[in-house]
Amino acid sequence: SALLFDYVLTGPISAVSAGQYLAGFIEDIARYLHHPLRSFPDNSFAAAFACLIALYFWRKNIQGIHESSQKALQIMTITTVMVVILIIWCTITIFRVPIQVPPSPLHPGVVPLTKESLGWLHGTWISHLTWIILFVGFGHSVLAMSGEETLAQVNREIEHPKLKNLEKTGAVIFIYSLLFTSLVSFFAVMIIPDSVRPEYFGNLIGGIAMYLSGPTWARLGFRAFVVLVGVLILAGAQNTSIVGANGVLNRMAEDGILTAAFQKPHRRYGTSYRVVNLIVGMQLLTIIATKGNVFILAGLYAFGVIWSFALLSLAVVVLRYKDPVNREWRVPGNPRIFGKEVPVGLIVISLILFTTAFVNLFTKSEATIAGVSFSALFFAIFTYSENRV
């Protein structure tokens, strides 16, 4: 249930983010033409755009048109070009114009512990515990590594040798997260003025592009390139979420957890259209309910990501206990205690993930209510359906 919540939220947050980038670009173009759109509904525009993307890929998945690995590789190549240009241009800007150096997080007041960041823990003695604050920060930053979660959606399509290719894919995602996701946050603080930065919270890269050193036409051209890349890669993530959730639900139907009615083929295309309808229907409902607010979606998505990570790690621990055979690769840290190998490294990782998940449970109130409700609903559906099979 938690994993499906994660998959379902991947699509809306990706599609809405694409809409936010496009909305920001339209506003900047209007400002450049001296016709600023003072009451432009960014969130509504992003929500409408996201719905169109979801409906487009709903149609494609009903028709059974699969993702193209070649197209995905081309999008990654274009994205890499954009990332390289961004890092180089930002570096040049930092040396050419006055910048704002990010303050040390150790200074009092630099990291405000507000009700928004602490949720139900705000005002309690627990919120003053340093280790709790560390896990709160880790929980808020877990989205930076959300690309790792995509491996769960595409691992079945990874070619042989799967382990080596999984390691390479994980390394690529880690490098992107380290050199791109984190750097964007620092560049945004350094380059975008404090007074206007909140306008670009939904599309930080677009904001950075508008405050780089150089002529306006060059900055607008790069901004258009950023929007193109963003829409391509984020729209692709919308499709990946449908494919991933479709695969999970079909697997559950094959294992007898869901009834065979979910797998009834489409009359014309032979696809499991009922599963696709269910997934896209929930995604559209999520987009409309959140009104395109990327912060609410991010909180919901973080709930799904951290709980799916935690439960998957627990599943691996249980698997190591139930099937203690030699494996091609294991998490380091497996001492032998009384002649039996104990996966200490794996258990430590699982404990860290569960601690973060429980801290998130109390600090992201809206995400907790929505996530628990969704998971409970699907758990009830799975239980009822499994008993009917």
Secondary structure, DSSP 8 states (H G I E B T S, - for coil): -HHHHHHHHHHHHHHHHHHHHHHHHHHHHHHHTT---TT--HHHHHHHHHHHHHHHHHHHHHHT----HHHHHHHHHHHHHHHHHHHHHHHHHHHHS-------TTSTTSS---HHHHGGGTTSGGGG-HHHHHHHHHHHHGGGGGGGGGHHHHGGG--SSHHHHHHHHHHHHHHHIIIIIHHHHHHHHHHS-TTTGGGGTT-HHHHHHHTSSS-HHHHHHHHHHHHHHHHHHHHHHHHHHHHHHHHHHHHHHHTTSS-GGGG---TTT-S-HHHHHHHHHHHHHHHHHHTT-HHHHHHHHHHHHHHHHHHHHHHHHHHHHH-----S---S---EETTEE--HHHHHHHHHHHHHHHHHHHH-HHHHHHHHHHHHHHHHHHHHHHHH-
